[in-house]
Amino acid sequence: MLIVKLCYCETVKNITLSLADDVYLAARIRAAERGTSVSALVGEYLVSLVASETEFTRLEGQQRRVQNRIERFSARDRLDRDEIHRRAVR
């Protein structure tokens, strides 16, 4: 049996969660299936949440930069339906 002991290389914070009994039991089962702890599952989730928000913020900034480069836009400059279909056939 291989026992791995993790050590934190940086300061960590403890938090307290309140969960319904059935949710806690399901989380313990899921953690056991993965060979980890409920604390590690929560930590992984929070890391992924922060990463996805960071990615969202990056994409939002990229969208703003692209929109700011558009100097002028007029809806009447759009192609009509027939022209779009003629172009698609080519």
C-alpha positions, 0 to 999 in steps of 0.5 A: 500500500502506497501512502502519500502525505501532502505538505503545503508549500504555502500558507493555507486557510481553513474554512467551515462549511455547513452541508445537509447530511445527505450532501456530506455523505455523498461527498464523502463517498465521491471522495473515497472513490477518488482516493481523496478527501472532501476537503480536497474535493472542495479545494479542487472545485474552488480552484476550478471556479477561480480559473474559470472566472479568470478565463471569463475575465480574459475573454471579456477583455478580449471582446471589449478590445475587439469591439473598441476597434470597430470604428463604425457600424450601421445595420443598413450596411448588412447584406440582405437575405438573398445576397447572403444565400447567393454568396453561400452557393458560390 
